[in-house]
């Protein structure tokens, strides 16, 4: 299966901790504010890397001590500087008190000293046009790919104008590290929201992977890792308990024969952030099944995604039937497959914000 082809439709502060904080007993929310990361990121680091709170009082939640916070700050700075989360966690766990009190993070075991990086996760280090060439680090293990000896330059991903967060995500994807990829996405969604994460982080990376596949035929395995990470992170947003403002849900579906549903997961998550409920049918939904679903749930709006290859348009012959349904939903046509095709029975939307604006206007 070819990599997802997507159009454009498709900040936290530095929180530096100088030395070891003197007041122990901080909650996860307090530590997250101090370090400028999401609470979900701290819980992930505790569960995955053992960098959790060490102090505990019977009958109360575990609290972060001053040394706990210093280790977390060390890990954050190393990750921001380009060290993989696993190596940064190992260095943070083994750091001495002198290292924790220092200003510069130590190099991870066996890793080259990373270049200095800005504290803000989503800034470009140098102003002006630039292209980041990200290479998988090739962590050695029984299932780790040998990037240097197998595909060579095919494992280098060019990201024009890439920001630091995109480079971090690209590195975890090239290392086939789904947990690390999900961690970056959850952190950015918590800090900047779904729309920013999609437009500024994911679309450039998906385009870069698509370009690499077109040029070399390589990268399908990394594209699958990224796809699964996106779906997992977006689902987490949708599944948060909340009260929805719409009594009639929004229906999201791919047209018949369309296999790429990732943009719809992003739209579902962006709507959930705005307390708009949606139902996602996923890939390859024939018009007959779509009509049956509309009749069953009576949606306020229907979004049909198509990413048909250049020179081909999505089949619009079934759209007219949707107008005869009662109540008649707003029909939005998203994706490059609709460009240049007859749009009778639907409104073409050109980006994620356009779709959100039209949907929220309908649901109030």
HELIX and SHEET records of a PDB file:
HELIX    1   1 UNK A   28  UNK A   35  1                                   8    
HELIX    2   2 UNK A   39  UNK A   49  1                                  11    
HELIX    3   3 UNK A   66  UNK A   80  1                                  15    
HELIX    4   4 UNK A   85  UNK A   94  1                                  10    
HELIX    5   5 UNK A   97  UNK A  101  1                                   5    
HELIX    6   6 UNK A  152  UNK A  155  5                                   4    
HELIX    7   7 UNK A  164  UNK A  174  1                                  11    
HELIX    8   8 UNK A  178  UNK A  192  1                                  15    
HELIX    9   9 UNK A  194  UNK A  196  1                                   3    
HELIX   10  10 UNK A  197  UNK A  202  3                                   6    
HELIX   11  11 UNK A  203  UNK A  216  1                                  14    
HELIX   12  12 UNK A  220  UNK A  238  1                                  19    
HELIX   13  13 UNK A  262  UNK A  273  1                                  12    
HELIX   14  14 UNK A  287  UNK A  297  1                                  11    
HELIX   15  15 UNK A  319  UNK A  322  1                                   4    
HELIX   16  16 UNK A  336  UNK A  338  5                                   3    
HELIX   17  17 UNK A  352  UNK A  363  1                                  12    
SHEET    1   A 2 UNK A 131  UNK A 135  0                                        
SHEET    2   A 2 UNK A 156  UNK A 160 -1                                        
SHEET    1   B 5 UNK A 278  UNK A 282  0                                        
SHEET    2   B 5 UNK A 250  UNK A 254  1                                        
SHEET    3   B 5 UNK A 301  UNK A 305  1                                        
SHEET    4   B 5 UNK A 330  UNK A 334  1                                        
SHEET    5   B 5 UNK A 347  UNK A 349  1                                        
END                                                                             
